[in-house]
Amino acid sequence: MFTKLNSAVMQFITQNQFRKEIMIVIALKLAALFLLWWLFFSHPIADSLEKHDLAKRYMNN
């Protein structure tokens, strides 16, 4: 079942050169978005920090 699905997907992607390039660009953009999320947004802020302390910390740097 997966081999039929895999071959159908590969045929869909490689059928047209523009379609292949668009799929590559979309995959790269998704990877870049995931990387940005992982680097900057995935780590939660410590519960011990209050809003005032957090603002003070970022404004001093």
PDB file with one MODEL, atoms N, CA, C and O in Angstrom:
MODEL        1
ATOM      1  N   MET A   1       0.822  -1.194   0.000  1.00  0.00           N
ATOM      2  CA  MET A   1       0.000   0.000   0.000  1.00  0.00           C
ATOM      3  C   MET A   1       0.866   1.258   0.000  1.00  0.00           C
ATOM      4  O   MET A   1       0.618   2.194  -0.760  1.00  0.00           O
ATOM      5  N   PHE A   2       1.897   1.268   0.871  1.00  0.00           N
ATOM      6  CA  PHE A   2       2.750   2.446   0.939  1.00  0.00           C
ATOM      7  C   PHE A   2       3.605   2.602  -0.311  1.00  0.00           C
ATOM      8  O   PHE A   2       3.948   3.722  -0.689  1.00  0.00           O
ATOM      9  N   THR A   3       3.952   1.503  -0.953  1.00  0.00           N
ATOM     10  CA  THR A   3       4.751   1.624  -2.166  1.00  0.00           C
ATOM     11  C   THR A   3       3.940   2.263  -3.282  1.00  0.00           C
ATOM     12  O   THR A   3       4.472   3.054  -4.060  1.00  0.00           O
ATOM     13  N   LYS A   4       2.648   1.925  -3.367  1.00  0.00           N
ATOM     14  CA  LYS A   4       1.783   2.574  -4.367  1.00  0.00           C
ATOM     15  C   LYS A   4       1.638   4.052  -4.055  1.00  0.00           C
ATOM     16  O   LYS A   4       1.702   4.890  -4.954  1.00  0.00           O
ATOM     17  N   LEU A   5       1.444   4.374  -2.785  1.00  0.00           N
ATOM     18  CA  LEU A   5       1.302   5.767  -2.377  1.00  0.00           C
ATOM     19  C   LEU A   5       2.590   6.529  -2.627  1.00  0.00           C
ATOM     20  O   LEU A   5       2.564   7.654  -3.126  1.00  0.00           O
ATOM     21  N   ASN A   6       3.711   5.925  -2.283  1.00  0.00           N
ATOM     22  CA  ASN A   6       5.003   6.559  -2.487  1.00  0.00           C
ATOM     23  C   ASN A   6       5.264   6.808  -3.969  1.00  0.00           C
ATOM     24  O   ASN A   6       5.724   7.889  -4.338  1.00  0.00           O
ATOM     25  N   SER A   7       4.978   5.830  -4.820  1.00  0.00           N
ATOM     26  CA  SER A   7       5.217   6.013  -6.248  1.00  0.00           C
ATOM     27  C   SER A   7       4.253   7.040  -6.831  1.00  0.00           C
ATOM     28  O   SER A   7       4.626   7.782  -7.740  1.00  0.00           O
ATOM     29  N   ALA A   8       3.024   7.100  -6.329  1.00  0.00           N
ATOM     30  CA  ALA A   8       2.067   8.092  -6.809  1.00  0.00           C
ATOM     31  C   ALA A   8       2.507   9.501  -6.426  1.00  0.00           C
ATOM     32  O   ALA A   8       2.393  10.432  -7.223  1.00  0.00           O
ATOM     33  N   VAL A   9       3.003   9.650  -5.216  1.00  0.00           N
ATOM     34  CA  VAL A   9       3.477  10.958  -4.765  1.00  0.00           C
ATOM     35  C   VAL A   9       4.702  11.375  -5.571  1.00  0.00           C
ATOM     36  O   VAL A   9       4.791  12.519  -6.016  1.00  0.00           O
ATOM     37  N   MET A  10       5.638  10.463  -5.759  1.00  0.00           N
ATOM     38  CA  MET A  10       6.837  10.790  -6.532  1.00  0.00           C
ATOM     39  C   MET A  10       6.497  11.126  -7.977  1.00  0.00           C
ATOM     40  O   MET A  10       7.107  12.021  -8.563  1.00  0.00           O
ATOM     41  N   GLN A  11       5.540  10.427  -8.553  1.00  0.00           N
ATOM     42  CA  GLN A  11       5.127  10.724  -9.926  1.00  0.00           C
ATOM     43  C   GLN A  11       4.474  12.100  -9.986  1.00  0.00           C
ATOM     44  O   GLN A  11       4.692  12.846 -10.940  1.00  0.00           O
ATOM     45  N   PHE A  12       3.676  12.441  -8.975  1.00  0.00           N
ATOM     46  CA  PHE A  12       3.032  13.753  -8.936  1.00  0.00           C
ATOM     47  C   PHE A  12       4.066  14.866  -8.848  1.00  0.00           C
ATOM     48  O   PHE A  12       3.944  15.895  -9.512  1.00  0.00           O
ATOM     49  N   ILE A  13       5.087  14.652  -8.019  1.00  0.00           N
ATOM     50  CA  ILE A  13       6.102  15.690  -7.821  1.00  0.00           C
ATOM     51  C   ILE A  13       6.983  15.845  -9.053  1.00  0.00           C
ATOM     52  O   ILE A  13       7.268  16.967  -9.469  1.00  0.00           O
ATOM     53  N   THR A  14       7.414  14.745  -9.635  1.00  0.00           N
ATOM     54  CA  THR A  14       8.384  14.817 -10.728  1.00  0.00           C
ATOM     55  C   THR A  14       7.740  14.936 -12.105  1.00  0.00           C
ATOM     56  O   THR A  14       8.447  14.977 -13.112  1.00  0.00           O
ATOM     57  N   GLN A  15       6.438  14.990 -12.165  1.00  0.00           N
ATOM     58  CA  GLN A  15       5.763  15.070 -13.458  1.00  0.00           C
ATOM     59  C   GLN A  15       6.072  16.380 -14.181  1.00  0.00           C
ATOM     60  O   GLN A  15       6.154  16.412 -15.409  1.00  0.00           O
ATOM     61  N   ASN A  16       6.239  17.443 -13.427  1.00  0.00           N
ATOM     62  CA  ASN A  16       6.476  18.748 -14.011  1.00  0.00           C
ATOM     63  C   ASN A  16       7.666  19.392 -13.280  1.00  0.00           C
ATOM     64  O   ASN A  16       7.746  19.312 -12.054  1.00  0.00           O
ATOM     65  N   GLN A  17       8.568  20.015 -13.999  1.00  0.00           N
ATOM     66  CA  GLN A  17       9.756  20.625 -13.403  1.00  0.00           C
ATOM     67  C   GLN A  17       9.380  21.750 -12.441  1.00  0.00           C
ATOM     68  O   GLN A  17       9.980  21.878 -11.374  1.00  0.00           O
ATOM     69  N   PHE A  18       8.386  22.570 -12.811  1.00  0.00           N
ATOM     70  CA  PHE A  18       7.969  23.664 -11.942  1.00  0.00           C
ATOM     71  C   PHE A  18       7.372  23.131 -10.640  1.00  0.00           C
ATOM     72  O   PHE A  18       7.608  23.680  -9.564  1.00  0.00           O
ATOM     73  N   ARG A  19       6.605  22.067 -10.755  1.00  0.00           N
ATOM     74  CA  ARG A  19       6.003  21.460  -9.569  1.00  0.00           C
ATOM     75  C   ARG A  19       7.092  20.943  -8.633  1.00  0.00           C
ATOM     76  O   ARG A  19       6.988  21.076  -7.413  1.00  0.00           O
ATOM     77  N   LYS A  20       8.111  20.368  -9.201  1.00  0.00           N
ATOM     78  CA  LYS A  20       9.229  19.858  -8.400  1.00  0.00           C
ATOM     79  C   LYS A  20       9.938  20.997  -7.684  1.00  0.00           C
ATOM     80  O   LYS A  20      10.254  20.881  -6.499  1.00  0.00           O
ATOM     81  N   GLU A  21      10.191  22.090  -8.383  1.00  0.00           N
ATOM     82  CA  GLU A  21      10.870  23.229  -7.775  1.00  0.00           C
ATOM     83  C   GLU A  21      10.020  23.865  -6.683  1.00  0.00           C
ATOM     84  O   GLU A  21      10.546  24.263  -5.644  1.00  0.00           O
ATOM     85  N   ILE A  22       8.723  23.965  -6.905  1.00  0.00           N
ATOM     86  CA  ILE A  22       7.834  24.545  -5.905  1.00  0.00           C
ATOM     87  C   ILE A  22       7.802  23.666  -4.657  1.00  0.00           C
ATOM     88  O   ILE A  22       7.814  24.181  -3.539  1.00  0.00           O
ATOM     89  N   MET A  23       7.761  22.356  -4.835  1.00  0.00           N
ATOM     90  CA  MET A  23       7.752  21.452  -3.684  1.00  0.00           C
ATOM     91  C   MET A  23       9.057  21.570  -2.887  1.00  0.00           C
ATOM     92  O   MET A  23       9.040  21.500  -1.658  1.00  0.00           O
ATOM     93  N   ILE A  24      10.170  21.745  -3.573  1.00  0.00           N
ATOM     94  CA  ILE A  24      11.456  21.910  -2.892  1.00  0.00           C
ATOM     95  C   ILE A  24      11.467  23.217  -2.099  1.00  0.00           C
ATOM     96  O   ILE A  24      11.921  23.245  -0.955  1.00  0.00           O
ATOM     97  N   VAL A  25      10.972  24.293  -2.698  1.00  0.00           N
ATOM     98  CA  VAL A  25      10.928  25.590  -2.018  1.00  0.00           C
ATOM     99  C   VAL A  25      10.014  25.523  -0.800  1.00  0.00           C
ATOM    100  O   VAL A  25      10.359  26.054   0.256  1.00  0.00           O
ATOM    101  N   ILE A  26       8.863  24.884  -0.928  1.00  0.00           N
ATOM    102  CA  ILE A  26       7.947  24.752   0.203  1.00  0.00           C
ATOM    103  C   ILE A  26       8.589  23.939   1.318  1.00  0.00           C
ATOM    104  O   ILE A  26       8.462  24.289   2.491  1.00  0.00           O
ATOM    105  N   ALA A  27       9.267  22.870   0.970  1.00  0.00           N
ATOM    106  CA  ALA A  27       9.936  22.049   1.979  1.00  0.00           C
ATOM    107  C   ALA A  27      11.028  22.843   2.694  1.00  0.00           C
ATOM    108  O   ALA A  27      11.175  22.732   3.911  1.00  0.00           O
ATOM    109  N   LEU A  28      11.788  23.635   1.956  1.00  0.00           N
ATOM    110  CA  LEU A  28      12.830  24.457   2.572  1.00  0.00           C
ATOM    111  C   LEU A  28      12.238  25.523   3.487  1.00  0.00           C
ATOM    112  O   LEU A  28      12.779  25.791   4.560  1.00  0.00           O
ATOM    113  N   LYS A  29      11.133  26.128   3.070  1.00  0.00           N
ATOM    114  CA  LYS A  29      10.488  27.140   3.906  1.00  0.00           C
ATOM    115  C   LYS A  29       9.928  26.526   5.182  1.00  0.00           C
ATOM    116  O   LYS A  29      10.019  27.132   6.250  1.00  0.00           O
ATOM    117  N   LEU A  30       9.351  25.335   5.085  1.00  0.00           N
ATOM    118  CA  LEU A  30       8.847  24.667   6.278  1.00  0.00           C
ATOM    119  C   LEU A  30       9.989  24.330   7.232  1.00  0.00           C
ATOM    120  O   LEU A  30       9.854  24.467   8.448  1.00  0.00           O
ATOM    121  N   ALA A  31      11.108  23.892   6.675  1.00  0.00           N
ATOM    122  CA  ALA A  31      12.273  23.591   7.509  1.00  0.00           C
ATOM    123  C   ALA A  31      12.802  24.866   8.184  1.00  0.00           C
ATOM    124  O   ALA A  31      13.193  24.835   9.351  1.00  0.00           O
ATOM    125  N   ALA A  32      12.813  25.971   7.454  1.00  0.00           N
ATOM    126  CA  ALA A  32      13.271  27.238   8.030  1.00  0.00           C
ATOM    127  C   ALA A  32      12.324  27.715   9.128  1.00  0.00           C
ATOM    128  O   ALA A  32      12.779  28.201  10.164  1.00  0.00           O
ATOM    129  N   LEU A  33      11.021  27.584   8.919  1.00  0.00           N
ATOM    130  CA  LEU A  33      10.060  27.966   9.948  1.00  0.00           C
ATOM    131  C   LEU A  33      10.220  27.120  11.203  1.00  0.00           C
ATOM    132  O   LEU A  33      10.177  27.642  12.317  1.00  0.00           O
ATOM    133  N   PHE A  34      10.405  25.819  11.028  1.00  0.00           N
ATOM    134  CA  PHE A  34      10.611  24.955  12.181  1.00  0.00           C
ATOM    135  C   PHE A  34      11.884  25.337  12.924  1.00  0.00           C
ATOM    136  O   PHE A  34      11.902  25.366  14.154  1.00  0.00           O
ATOM    137  N   LEU A  35      12.940  25.628  12.187  1.00  0.00           N
ATOM    138  CA  LEU A  35      14.202  26.016  12.816  1.00  0.00           C
ATOM    139  C   LEU A  35      14.043  27.309  13.608  1.00  0.00           C
ATOM    140  O   LEU A  35      14.535  27.409  14.732  1.00  0.00           O
ATOM    141  N   LEU A  36      13.361  28.297  13.034  1.00  0.00           N
ATOM    142  CA  LEU A  36      13.135  29.546  13.752  1.00  0.00           C
ATOM    143  C   LEU A  36      12.298  29.318  15.005  1.00  0.00           C
ATOM    144  O   LEU A  36      12.600  29.876  16.060  1.00  0.00           O
ATOM    145  N   TRP A  37      11.252  28.505  14.902  1.00  0.00           N
ATOM    146  CA  TRP A  37      10.429  28.214  16.075  1.00  0.00           C
ATOM    147  C   TRP A  37      11.258  27.532  17.150  1.00  0.00           C
ATOM    148  O   TRP A  37      11.176  27.883  18.327  1.00  0.00           O
ATOM    149  N   TRP A  38      12.057  26.556  16.738  1.00  0.00           N
ATOM    150  CA  TRP A  38      12.855  25.808  17.704  1.00  0.00           C
ATOM    151  C   TRP A  38      13.886  26.700  18.396  1.00  0.00           C
ATOM    152  O   TRP A  38      14.121  26.557  19.596  1.00  0.00           O
ATOM    153  N   LEU A  39      14.501  27.618  17.648  1.00  0.00           N
ATOM    154  CA  LEU A  39      15.534  28.472  18.221  1.00  0.00           C
ATOM    155  C   LEU A  39      14.969  29.536  19.153  1.00  0.00           C
ATOM    156  O   LEU A  39      15.584  29.848  20.173  1.00  0.00           O
ATOM    157  N   PHE A  40      13.802  30.103  18.822  1.00  0.00           N
ATOM    158  CA  PHE A  40      13.344  31.281  19.548  1.00  0.00           C
ATOM    159  C   PHE A  40      12.054  31.098  20.351  1.00  0.00           C
ATOM    160  O   PHE A  40      11.836  31.843  21.306  1.00  0.00           O
ATOM    161  N   PHE A  41      11.204  30.153  20.009  1.00  0.00           N
ATOM    162  CA  PHE A  41       9.893  30.091  20.646  1.00  0.00           C
ATOM    163  C   PHE A  41       9.592  28.792  21.378  1.00  0.00           C
ATOM    164  O   PHE A  41       8.583  28.717  22.079  1.00  0.00           O
ATOM    165  N   SER A  42      10.409  27.786  21.246  1.00  0.00           N
ATOM    166  CA  SER A  42      10.063  26.495  21.816  1.00  0.00           C
ATOM    167  C   SER A  42      10.336  26.404  23.319  1.00  0.00           C
ATOM    168  O   SER A  42       9.749  25.561  23.998  1.00  0.00           O
ATOM    169  N   HIS A  43      11.201  27.243  23.839  1.00  0.00           N
ATOM    170  CA  HIS A  43      11.552  27.170  25.249  1.00  0.00           C
ATOM    171  C   HIS A  43      10.638  28.097  26.047  1.00  0.00           C
ATOM    172  O   HIS A  43      10.599  29.299  25.786  1.00  0.00           O
ATOM    173  N   PRO A  44       9.916  27.562  26.999  1.00  0.00           N
ATOM    174  CA  PRO A  44       9.000  28.407  27.767  1.00  0.00           C
ATOM    175  C   PRO A  44       9.756  29.352  28.701  1.00  0.00           C
ATOM    176  O   PRO A  44      10.884  29.084  29.115  1.00  0.00           O
ATOM    177  N   ILE A  45       9.109  30.443  29.011  1.00  0.00           N
ATOM    178  CA  ILE A  45       9.676  31.413  29.940  1.00  0.00           C
ATOM    179  C   ILE A  45       9.517  30.859  31.352  1.00  0.00           C
ATOM    180  O   ILE A  45       8.499  30.247  31.676  1.00  0.00           O
ATOM    181  N   ALA A  46      10.497  31.071  32.163  1.00  0.00           N
ATOM    182  CA  ALA A  46      10.443  30.573  33.547  1.00  0.00           C
ATOM    183  C   ALA A  46       9.261  31.195  34.281  1.00  0.00           C
ATOM    184  O   ALA A  46       8.985  32.386  34.137  1.00  0.00           O
ATOM    185  N   ASP A  47       8.577  30.387  35.058  1.00  0.00           N
ATOM    186  CA  ASP A  47       7.414  30.861  35.808  1.00  0.00           C
ATOM    187  C   ASP A  47       7.791  31.857  36.889  1.00  0.00           C
ATOM    188  O   ASP A  47       6.961  32.665  37.306  1.00  0.00           O
ATOM    189  N   SER A  48       9.037  31.810  37.348  1.00  0.00           N
ATOM    190  CA  SER A  48       9.452  32.705  38.423  1.00  0.00           C
ATOM    191  C   SER A  48       9.635  34.150  37.954  1.00  0.00           C
ATOM    192  O   SER A  48       9.661  35.066  38.776  1.00  0.00           O
ATOM    193  N   LEU A  49       9.760  34.361  36.647  1.00  0.00           N
ATOM    194  CA  LEU A  49       9.936  35.721  36.138  1.00  0.00           C
ATOM    195  C   LEU A  49       8.588  36.427  36.045  1.00  0.00           C
ATOM    196  O   LEU A  49       7.639  35.899  35.465  1.00  0.00           O
ATOM    197  N   GLU A  50       8.516  37.594  36.607  1.00  0.00           N
ATOM    198  CA  GLU A  50       7.314  38.429  36.501  1.00  0.00           C
ATOM    199  C   GLU A  50       7.457  39.302  35.253  1.00  0.00           C
ATOM    200  O   GLU A  50       8.546  39.412  34.688  1.00  0.00           O
ATOM    201  N   LYS A  51       6.371  39.910  34.834  1.00  0.00           N
ATOM    202  CA  LYS A  51       6.405  40.743  33.624  1.00  0.00           C
ATOM    203  C   LYS A  51       7.400  41.895  33.773  1.00  0.00           C
ATOM    204  O   LYS A  51       8.129  42.217  32.835  1.00  0.00           O
ATOM    205  N   HIS A  52       7.427  42.509  34.950  1.00  0.00           N
ATOM    206  CA  HIS A  52       8.343  43.619  35.179  1.00  0.00           C
ATOM    207  C   HIS A  52       9.794  43.153  35.093  1.00  0.00           C
ATOM    208  O   HIS A  52      10.624  43.825  34.481  1.00  0.00           O
ATOM    209  N   ASP A  53      10.103  42.016  35.696  1.00  0.00           N
ATOM    210  CA  ASP A  53      11.475  41.480  35.660  1.00  0.00           C
ATOM    211  C   ASP A  53      11.882  41.083  34.250  1.00  0.00           C
ATOM    212  O   ASP A  53      13.025  41.288  33.840  1.00  0.00           O
ATOM    213  N   LEU A  54      10.939  40.516  33.514  1.00  0.00           N
ATOM    214  CA  LEU A  54      11.216  40.119  32.134  1.00  0.00           C
ATOM    215  C   LEU A  54      11.503  41.329  31.260  1.00  0.00           C
ATOM    216  O   LEU A  54      12.451  41.318  30.476  1.00  0.00           O
ATOM    217  N   ALA A  55      10.686  42.378  31.390  1.00  0.00           N
ATOM    218  CA  ALA A  55      10.907  43.598  30.617  1.00  0.00           C
ATOM    219  C   ALA A  55      12.234  44.235  30.999  1.00  0.00           C
ATOM    220  O   ALA A  55      12.971  44.712  30.136  1.00  0.00           O
ATOM    221  N   LYS A  56      12.537  44.242  32.283  1.00  0.00           N
ATOM    222  CA  LYS A  56      13.792  44.822  32.757  1.00  0.00           C
ATOM    223  C   LYS A  56      14.994  44.061  32.199  1.00  0.00           C
ATOM    224  O   LYS A  56      16.001  44.658  31.818  1.00  0.00           O
ATOM    225  N   ARG A  57      14.873  42.734  32.158  1.00  0.00           N
ATOM    226  CA  ARG A  57      15.956  41.903  31.646  1.00  0.00           C
ATOM    227  C   ARG A  57      16.247  42.175  30.180  1.00  0.00           C
ATOM    228  O   ARG A  57      17.408  42.265  29.783  1.00  0.00           O
ATOM    229  N   TYR A  58      15.194  42.308  29.367  1.00  0.00           N
ATOM    230  CA  TYR A  58      15.396  42.512  27.937  1.00  0.00           C
ATOM    231  C   TYR A  58      15.729  43.964  27.596  1.00  0.00           C
ATOM    232  O   TYR A  58      16.384  44.219  26.586  1.00  0.00           O
ATOM    233  N   MET A  59      15.305  44.886  28.389  1.00  0.00           N
ATOM    234  CA  MET A  59      15.603  46.290  28.102  1.00  0.00           C
ATOM    235  C   MET A  59      17.039  46.653  28.474  1.00  0.00           C
ATOM    236  O   MET A  59      17.611  47.574  27.891  1.00  0.00           O
ATOM    237  N   ASN A  60      17.625  45.944  29.430  1.00  0.00           N
ATOM    238  CA  ASN A  60      18.999  46.226  29.842  1.00  0.00           C
ATOM    239  C   ASN A  60      20.024  45.687  28.845  1.00  0.00           C
ATOM    240  O   ASN A  60      21.133  46.212  28.752  1.00  0.00           O
ATOM    241  N   ASN A  61      19.664  44.658  28.111  1.00  0.00           N
ATOM    242  CA  ASN A  61      20.648  44.053  27.188  1.00  0.00           C
ATOM    243  C   ASN A  61      20.630  44.772  25.911  1.00  0.00           C
ATOM    244  O   ASN A  61      21.379  44.426  24.997  1.00  0.00           O
TER     245      ASN A  61
ENDMDL
END
